[in-house]
Amino acid sequence: MTCWSKPAGHWGIAPGDALIMPSPVTHVSGYGNGLELPFIAGTRTILMEAWSATDAIALIERHGVTGTVAATPFLTELAVAAPWTGTKLPSLKFFACGGAAVPPDAIPALNRAFAHCQAFRVFGSSEVSLVTLGCTAAAAEHLAATTDGTIVDYQVRIVDDNDRDVAAGSEGEIFARGPAMFLGYADWQQTVEAITGDGYFRTGDIGRITPEGAILITGRKKDLFIRGGENISAKEIEDVLHNHPAVAEAAVAALIS
């Protein structure tokens, strides 16, 4: 059972609060926050059969929805649609997002679109759910916008290609282990390859830990490509493109010729 009581306390969720869940319940976010959380924290879940920003706005207002944990595109579409419907969604208090790149200036802009909502980035996966829980305090908006959240209840290592810990603040692959870590895959060989001898899961994500104890994702190990002898992160290029006013969304992939 995933330790969903910790996120509930961190995000200020109270018994009886309604959370909207646009993600499939077969996904770790939909299953954990949509199906498990009500049994642990006494919340209610408003499930969506298919995502629609305007439908989500209507459901949020009808049920007084407090927050959600969902992919970043849901948040951006909600922020665009809300002004058109003439509402700032006053019941919405938090939006934990992840799974897609978030330009640094996006979080403050999105927070301004709602009356009381704080948006923040979180980091995790199906194997190690919610390694970070986001920076929720208004005073921490800078960290919420520029990092993927502070580490809570997990042990995290940043390592080089030889599984050796890198210097503090340096970039490397993220290893994580903690109370909500999976037991393993159905294929035992995949489990052996994914989990180190001392019990850390190899996330495949590249990043570093900031002085504040927050994780900053800089790319995926498999999304690095080499040009002129240099390792280039697709995410780093995407972040630059996202800062251009004429670019709404960007995805970078290596061209094989």
ABEGO torsion letter per residue (X at the ends): XBBAAAAAAAAGBBBGBBBBBABBAABAAAAAAAAAAAAAAGBBBBBBABBBAAAAAAAAAAAGBABBBBBAAAAAAAAAAAAAAGBAGAABABBBBBGBBBBAAAAAAAAAABAABBBBBBBEBAABBGABAEBABAAAAAAAAABAEBBBGBBBBBBBAAGBBBBBGBBBBBBBBBAABBAEBABAAAAAAABBAAGBBBAGBBBBBBAAGBBBBAEBAAABBBBGGBBBBAAAAAAAAAABAABABBBBBBBBX
